[in-house]
């Protein structure tokens, strides 16, 4: 390995290679690849090995009460020197150096501005300046343009090109292949923690037709096979819906202006298994969690009907009483980092109240599951997969057909299961179908959904985008799953 080449091992064992001066876009259909990459970078950051690595998450790792310069140089402040000794912080030099970094990134921020008052683009600039201040050789960003306006997204592309031109290796995790084709030197497609496609700029830079062809190949690689057939012939579902969700919307509890689900509708008939297919942050699982006792989101609106009658599912107890039950490998719990660095688990339903009290903001650790916390530049990151959620789900699915519940909501039920365990779960799902009950499965594993479900509804960026069946063209399905 040359000094300008950086190699990362993905969960599948595949090697991801990037080089200094290049921008590589990683189009990921699920969490496995990005999570594995984030963990490896976190380990390199905390181990202090050379060269320097930086990971910039979608939830910015800033301290809002400190100013811009303090955030950029946190832990690396410029020191005064007296002879051979260093004593105290040289604030003038710290802020002068911060101003130079910001100017180099084309920012109008002032070093003395409060970081918490910065807009989304400027918050991203602060993190990029922090990476440059540390001399980061590798800068990895997770969906950096997701919350930017088109104009700011264009400015970001210029910044990424500038970082690469100054010698950094830039990695961008994204689900927006059309956008990535505009800035990446190479586009690598990840699915199930493995590399399933790699495309160099030379393959799409010749013409608009070449670019469109590469985009279609990337979308097909993101989706995988679509020719799966149900293990047993599905029973024809007829009559009125058993479950109807209409005009459903819910927002991020920490950033209420950001919709997790927007105006979604879903009908499921007796004896029907319906899939909700979506890539990361599609809103598929958020839809199920918010319907089930507001277990995710805030400011939720919409209606739920069971057997044609409106039901109240605003709490978990009321959802269960109405006949719903939910099981997911993504437990609806959060870890929130309070003042003093103490991370405490809280339920999603408590987040809005904590936000209103000022105890939680966008820089708090609110990602699901356990995490590796302060390993990432002091900002908590929750990427762990602890616990045997898959075993718990298998037990619940087995008991569902004989229970008094009418509708089963499942989130990524096959995660962590062996082939034999999957087959066992399919048997229980078929029993639920035969008993006239309804099942909804949210998953990024489209082949698995097509093999089990009567219908698969697609979601992207919180919206329902269409419906697919086995045998659909992978590229057309990918266009429904990837945000525009």
C-alpha positions in Angstrom: 0.0 0.0 0.0 1.4 3.4 -1.0 1.3 6.3 1.4 -1.4 7.9 -0.8 -3.7 4.9 -0.7 -6.1 4.0 2.1 -7.8 0.6 2.5 -10.8 -0.2 4.6 -12.3 -3.7 5.3 -16.1 -3.9 4.9 -18.3 -6.4 6.9 -18.2 -8.8 4.0 -14.4 -8.8 3.9 -14.3 -6.7 0.7 -11.6 -4.0 0.6 -12.6 -0.4 -0.1 -9.7 1.5 -1.5 -9.4 5.3 -1.9 -6.6 7.5 -2.8 -5.4 11.0 -1.9 -6.8 13.6 -4.3 -9.9 11.6 -5.1 -13.6 11.9 -4.2 -15.2 8.5 -3.9 -19.0 8.2 -3.5 -20.4 5.2 -1.6 -24.0 4.5 -2.6 -25.4 2.2 0.1 -28.7 0.5 0.1 -28.5 -0.4 3.8 -26.6 0.3 7.0 -24.1 -2.6 6.9 -21.5 -1.0 4.7 -21.6 2.6 6.1 -21.7 1.3 9.7 -18.7 -1.0 9.1 -16.8 1.9 7.5 -17.7 4.3 10.4 -16.5 1.8 13.0 -13.2 1.3 11.3 -12.6 5.0 10.9 -13.6 5.5 14.6 -11.1 2.9 15.7 -8.4 4.6 13.7 -9.3 8.0 15.1 -9.3 6.8 18.7 -6.1 4.8 18.3 -4.2 7.8 17.2 -2.6 6.0 14.3 -1.2 8.1 11.4 -2.5 9.5 9.2 -5.4 11.5 10.6 -8.9 10.4 9.8 -12.1 12.4 10.1 -15.8 11.2 10.1 -18.5 13.8 9.6 -21.9 12.4 10.5 -25.3 13.7 9.4 -25.9 14.9 13.0 -23.2 17.4 13.4 -20.7 16.9 16.2 -20.6 20.5 17.4 -20.8 22.1 20.9 -23.4 24.8 20.2 -22.6 27.0 23.2 -19.0 27.5 22.0 -17.9 29.7 19.2 -16.7 28.6 15.8 -13.0 28.8 16.6 -13.4 26.8 19.8 -15.2 24.1 17.9 -12.6 24.0 15.1 -9.7 23.7 17.5 -11.3 21.8 20.4 -8.6 19.7 21.9 -6.0 21.3 19.6 -6.0 24.9 20.7 -3.1 27.1 19.9 -0.9 27.5 22.9 1.3 30.3 24.2 4.9 29.5 24.6 7.5 31.0 27.0 10.8 29.6 26.2 10.5 25.8 26.3 7.2 25.9 28.1 3.6 26.1 26.8 1.2 27.9 29.0 -2.4 28.8 28.3 -4.3 29.2 25.1 -3.3 31.8 22.5 -6.8 32.9 21.6 -5.7 35.4 19.0 -3.7 32.8 17.1 -6.5 30.3 17.5 -9.0 32.7 16.0 -6.7 33.9 13.3 -6.0 30.4 12.2 -9.7 29.6 12.3 -10.4 32.6 10.1 -7.8 31.4 7.6 -9.4 28.0 7.5 -12.9 29.4 7.0 -11.7 31.7 4.3 -10.1 28.8 2.5 -13.4 27.0 2.5 -15.2 30.1 1.2 -17.2 30.7 4.4 -18.4 34.1 5.7 -18.5 32.7 9.3 -16.5 34.6 11.9 -14.4 32.7 14.4 -16.3 34.4 17.3 -19.8 33.5 16.0 -21.7 31.1 18.2 -21.7 27.6 16.6 -25.3 26.9 17.7 -26.5 29.8 15.6 -25.0 28.5 12.4 -27.1 27.2 9.5 -26.8 23.7 8.2 -24.2 24.5 5.5 -22.1 26.5 7.9 -22.2 23.7 10.5 -20.8 21.4 7.8 -18.1 24.0 7.0 -17.1 24.1 10.7 -16.6 20.3 10.7 -14.6 20.4 7.4 -12.5 23.2 8.9 -11.9 21.0 12.0 -10.8 18.2 9.8 -8.3 20.5 7.9 -7.1 21.9 11.2 -6.0 18.4 12.2 -4.5 17.7 8.8 -6.9 14.9 8.1 -5.7 12.7 5.2 -9.1 11.0 4.9 -12.3 12.9 5.3 -15.5 10.7 5.3 -19.0 12.3 5.2 -22.4 10.6 5.7 -25.0 12.0 3.3 -23.7 15.6 3.7 -26.1 17.2 1.3 -29.3 15.6 2.7 -30.5 18.7 4.5 -29.0 21.3 2.2 -30.8 23.5 -0.4 -29.8 23.0 -4.0 -27.6 26.1 -3.9 -25.8 24.9 -0.8 -25.4 21.4 -2.2 -23.6 22.9 -5.2 -21.4 24.9 -2.8 -20.7 21.6 -0.9 -19.6 19.9 -4.2 -17.0 22.7 -4.7 -15.7 22.3 -1.1 -15.3 18.5 -1.6 -13.4 19.1 -4.8 -11.2 21.6 -3.0 -10.4 19.2 -0.2 -9.4 16.6 -2.8 -7.3 19.1 -4.7 -5.4 19.9 -1.5 -4.5 16.2 -1.2 -7.2 14.7 1.0 -9.0 11.4 0.2 -12.7 12.2 0.4 -15.4 9.5 1.0 -19.1 10.4 0.7 -21.7 7.9 1.8 -24.9 8.7 -0.1 -28.1 7.3 -1.6 -28.3 9.9 -4.3 -26.4 8.4 -7.3 -27.6 11.0 -9.8 -26.1 13.7 -7.5 -22.9 11.7 -6.9 -22.2 11.4 -10.7 -21.8 15.2 -10.6 -18.8 15.3 -8.2 -17.3 11.8 -7.7 -14.2 10.4 -9.3 -15.4 6.9 -8.5 -18.8 5.6 -7.5 -18.8 2.4 -5.4 -22.1 0.5 -4.7 -22.6 -1.3 -1.4 -25.3 -3.8 -0.5 -25.3 -6.1 2.5 -21.8 -4.8 3.6 -20.3 -5.9 0.2 -19.1 -4.1 -2.9 -21.5 -5.0 -5.7 -20.4 -2.4 -8.2 -17.6 0.1 -8.9 -17.7 2.8 -11.6 -14.9 5.3 -12.6 -15.6 8.8 -13.9 -14.3 7.8 -17.3 -17.3 5.5 -17.7 -19.9 8.3 -17.6 -18.0 11.5 -18.5 -18.4 11.1 -22.3 -22.0 11.9 -22.9 -25.4 12.3 -21.2 -26.4 8.8 -22.5 -23.3 7.3 -20.8 -24.2 9.1 -17.6 -27.8 7.8 -17.7 -26.6 4.3 -18.4 -24.3 4.3 -15.4 -27.0 5.8 -13.2 -29.3 2.9 -14.2 -26.6 0.3 -13.5 -26.0 1.8 -10.0 -29.8 1.8 -9.2 -30.0 -1.8 -10.3 -27.0 -2.7 -8.1 -28.5 -0.9 -5.1 -31.7 -3.0 -5.4 -30.3 -6.5 -6.4 -32.4 -9.2 -7.9 -36.2 -8.6 -8.3 -37.2 -12.0 -9.6 -37.9 -13.6 -6.2 -41.2 -15.5 -5.9 -43.2 -16.3 -2.7 -42.3 -19.6 -1.2 -46.0 -20.5 -1.1 -48.7 -19.1 -3.4 -50.2 -16.0 -1.7 -53.9 -16.2 -0.9 -55.9 -13.6 -2.9 -56.7 -10.7 -0.6 -60.1 -9.2 -1.2 -62.6 -7.0 0.5 -62.1 -3.8 2.4 -58.7 -3.1 4.2 -58.2 -4.6 7.6 -55.7 -1.8 8.3 -55.8 1.7 6.6 -53.3 4.4 7.4 -54.1 7.7 5.7 -52.4 11.2 5.3 -49.7 10.1 7.8 -46.9 12.5 8.6 -44.4 12.8 11.5 -41.4 14.9 12.1 -38.0 14.5 13.7 -38.4 15.1 17.5 -35.1 17.0 17.7 -35.5 18.9 14.4 -39.2 19.3 13.9 -38.8 21.1 10.6 -37.5 17.8 9.1 -40.2 15.3 8.1 -39.5 11.6 8.8 -42.7 10.6 7.0 -44.8 12.9 4.8 -48.4 12.3 3.8 -48.0 8.5 3.6 -50.9 6.1 2.9 -51.1 2.4 3.4 -53.8 -0.2 3.0 -53.5 -3.9 4.1 -56.3 -6.4 3.6 -57.0 -9.5 5.7 -54.7 -12.4 4.8 -52.2 -10.1 3.1 -48.5 -9.5 3.8 -47.3 -6.1 2.5 -43.7 -5.0 2.3 -42.4 -1.5 2.9 -39.2 -1.3 0.9 -36.8 1.6 1.5 -33.1 2.4 1.7 -31.6 4.1 4.8 -33.8 6.9 6.2 -36.5 6.2 3.7 -39.2 6.6 6.4 -40.5 3.0 6.0 -39.7 1.9 9.6 -40.5 5.4 10.9 -44.0 5.0 9.5 -44.5 1.8 11.4 -43.0 3.1 14.6 -45.0 6.3 14.6 -48.3 4.5 13.9 -47.5 2.2 16.8 -47.9 4.4 19.8 -46.0 7.3 18.4 -42.8 5.3 19.1 -40.9 7.7 16.8 -41.4 11.2 15.7 -43.3 14.2 16.9 -46.2 16.4 15.6 -47.8 13.3 14.1 -50.9 13.7 12.0 -53.1 11.3 10.1 -55.7 8.6 10.7 -55.6 4.8 11.4 -58.6 2.6 10.7 -59.1 -1.1 11.6 -62.0 -2.9 9.9 -63.2 0.5 8.6 -63.4 2.1 12.1 -61.1 4.8 13.3 -58.8 3.7 16.2 -56.6 5.6 18.5 -52.9 4.4 18.4 -51.4 7.4 20.1 -49.8 5.3 22.9 -48.4 1.8 22.8 -51.1 0.6 25.1 -53.8 2.0 22.8 -52.2 0.5 19.7 -52.1 -2.9 21.4 -55.7 -2.5 22.5 -56.7 -1.6 18.9 -55.2 -4.9 17.7 -51.8 -3.9 16.5 -48.4 -5.3 17.6 -44.9 -4.3 16.6 -41.5 -6.0 16.6 -38.3 -4.6 15.3 -34.6 -5.2 15.4 -34.2 -1.4 15.5 -35.4 -0.9 19.1 -37.2 2.5 19.4 -34.8 3.8 22.1 -32.3 6.5 22.1 -29.2 7.6 24.0 -29.1 11.3 24.8 -25.9 13.0 25.8 -26.4 15.6 28.5 -24.1 18.2 29.9 -21.1 16.5 31.4 -20.9 13.8 28.7 -23.3 11.4 30.4 -25.3 9.3 27.9 -28.7 8.1 29.1 -31.2 6.0 27.4 -34.7 7.6 26.8 -37.8 6.6 24.8 -38.5 8.4 21.6 -41.8 9.7 23.1 -39.9 11.7 25.7 -37.6 13.5 23.2 -40.0 16.3 22.3 -40.3 17.3 26.0 -36.6 17.1 26.5 -36.1 19.3 23.4 -38.7 21.9 24.7 -36.8 22.0 28.0 -33.5 22.7 26.2 -31.9 19.5 27.4 -31.6 18.0 24.0 -30.6 19.7 20.7 -29.5 18.6 17.3 -26.0 17.9 18.6 -27.1 15.5 21.2 -26.7 11.7 20.7 -30.1 10.6 19.6 -29.3 7.8 17.2 -30.9 4.4 18.0 -29.3 1.6 19.9 -26.0 1.5 21.8 -23.1 3.3 20.3 -19.4 4.0 20.7 -20.1 7.5 21.9 -17.1 9.8 22.6 -14.9 7.8 20.2 -15.9 10.2 17.4 -14.4 13.6 18.2 -16.5 13.8 21.4 -19.8 13.5 19.5 -21.7 10.3 20.4 -22.5 8.0 17.5 -24.8 5.1 17.9 -24.0 2.3 15.5 -24.0 -0.8 17.7 -26.1 -3.8 17.1 -26.2 -5.3 20.6 -28.8 -7.7 21.8 -30.7 -10.7 20.3 -33.5 -8.7 18.7 -33.8 -11.2 15.9 -34.5 -14.1 18.4 -37.1 -12.0 20.2 -38.8 -11.2 16.9 -38.9 -14.9 15.9 -40.7 -15.7 19.1 -43.3 -12.9 18.6 -43.9 -13.9 15.0 -44.5 -17.6 16.1 -47.0 -16.5 18.7 -48.9 -14.0 16.5 -51.2 -16.3 14.5 -52.8 -17.7 17.7 -52.9 -14.3 19.5 -55.8 -11.9 19.6 -53.8 -9.3 17.7 -55.0 -8.5 14.2 -52.1 -6.7 12.6 -48.3 -7.4 13.0 -45.8 -4.6 12.1 -42.2 -5.8 11.6 -39.0 -3.8 11.2 -36.1 -5.6 9.5 -37.2 -9.0 11.0 -34.5 -11.0 9.2 -31.5 -9.0 10.4 -29.2 -11.4 12.3 -31.1 -14.6 11.3 -29.7 -17.7 9.7 -31.3 -19.2 6.6 -32.9 -21.9 8.8 -34.3 -19.2 11.1 -35.6 -17.2 8.1 -37.4 -20.3 6.8 -39.0 -20.8 10.2 -40.2 -17.2 10.3 -41.7 -17.5 6.8 -43.7 -20.5 8.0 -45.2 -18.5 10.9 -45.9 -15.6 8.5 -47.8 -18.0 6.2 -49.8 -19.1 9.2 -50.7 -15.5 9.9 -51.7 -15.0 6.3 -53.9 -18.2 6.4 -55.6 -17.0 9.6 -56.8 -13.8 7.9 -54.5 -11.4 9.7 -52.4 -8.7 8.2 -48.6 -8.2 8.3 -46.5 -5.2 7.3 -42.8 -5.7 6.9 -40.4 -2.7 6.6 -37.0 -3.6 5.2 -34.2 -2.5 3.0 -33.9 -6.2 1.8 -36.0 -6.0 -1.3 -35.3 -9.6 -2.5 -36.5 -10.9 0.9 -39.7 -8.8 0.7 -40.4 -10.0 -2.9 -40.1 -13.6 -1.7 -42.6 -13.2 1.1 -45.0 -10.4 0.4 -48.1 -10.1 -1.8 -47.2 -6.5 -2.6 -44.2 -4.3 -1.9 -44.7 -0.6 -1.4 -41.7 1.6 -2.0 -40.6 4.7 0.1 -37.9 7.3 -0.3 -37.3 10.5 1.7 -40.3 9.9 3.9 -42.8 9.5 1.0 -44.6 6.6 -0.7 -43.2 6.5 -4.2 -44.9 3.4 -5.8 -45.5 -0.3 -5.7 -43.5 -3.2 -7.2 -43.9 -6.9 -7.7 -41.5 -9.7 -8.5 -39.9 -9.4 -11.9 -39.8 -5.6 -12.0 -36.8 -4.0 -13.7 -34.2 -3.4 -11.0 -33.3 0.1 -12.4 -37.0 1.2 -12.3 -37.3 -0.1 -8.8 -34.1 1.7 -7.8 -35.5 4.9 -9.2 -38.4 4.5 -6.7 -36.1 3.9 -3.8 -33.3 6.4 -4.3 -34.2 10.0 -3.4 -34.2 12.4 -6.4 
